Amino acid sequence: MTFGFAPSTATSTASSVSADSDNRLARMLEPAEWASAGIPLLRSPREVVSGLHSRHRPIPATAVVAVLDHEERLTASASFTRRAAVAADGWEFRNALLAQLRRVIPHDLRRRTPVRTAVLLYCREGDERWTEEDGAWMWGLRDACTLHGLRCGAYITLTRGGWQVLGEGRGGRRPSSLSEPASLADAAVEHRTTPTRSGGGAAEALRRTAAR
C-alpha cells in the first residue's frame, strides 16, 4: 500500500499561473533582441504612419498591420481592436495578425526570399517607452511574417505624445492618438513639410538599450 498526498487545488493553480506567465514572457522580444534581428529601416516613416493613420483612424488598443512592396508603397492593410480580456501574449497577437494578413493578401511562402514587408502600427495609452505589451506585439509580428512569407518590418507605437519607431529612435509629434485624421492628400503634404524627430529623451535611451 502506498501513501501520499495529492497536491492541493491552490498549489496546482499557482503552478499553472506561474507556467503561463513564464510562457508569455518567452513570447516577447526586448529592444536589444529586436535591434539584432535585422529589421529593415523605413525610408519614410512619417509618410507610412500618416497614411495608415488617415486610412484606419486608430484609437487606443487598435492595431494596424500593413504590407509594403519593395518601394515602400502600401499593398494592403487591415486594422482590428485588441480584446481587453486577452493578456499580452505574443502567441495570441501572432494569431490575430496572421488572420488579418490572410484576409487581405495572399501569402508569399513559395518565394525563396521575401519581397514584401509587413509593418505594425499599434495605438495605445502611455508614453513612448517600451513595454511588455510592445514586446509581445514584436514577437507576434515576427512570427506572423515568417508564417505568411513576408519580411518583418518596423513596429511603431502611436500615443498621446506622437509616434515612435521602436528600436530606432525615430518619431514625431504628429500624428498622435489624439490627432484628427488628415486626408491622404494632406498627410502627404505634411510628410514633405514636417521634419522627423530623432533621438532625445526616452527614445534616445531606448536606442542605447537596443544597441547594447
Buried (B, 14 or more C-beta within 10 A) or exposed (E): EEEEEEEEEEEEEEEEEEEEEEEBEEBBBBBEBBBEEEBEEBEEBBBBBBBBBBBBBBEBBBBBBBBBEEEBEBEBBBBBEBEEEEEBBBBBBBBBBBEBBBEEBEEBEEEEEBEBBBBBBBBBEBBBBBBEBBBBBBBBBBBBBBBBBBBBBBBBBBBBBBBBBBBBBBBBEBBBBEBEBBEEEEBBEBBEEEEBBBEEBBBEBBBEBBEE
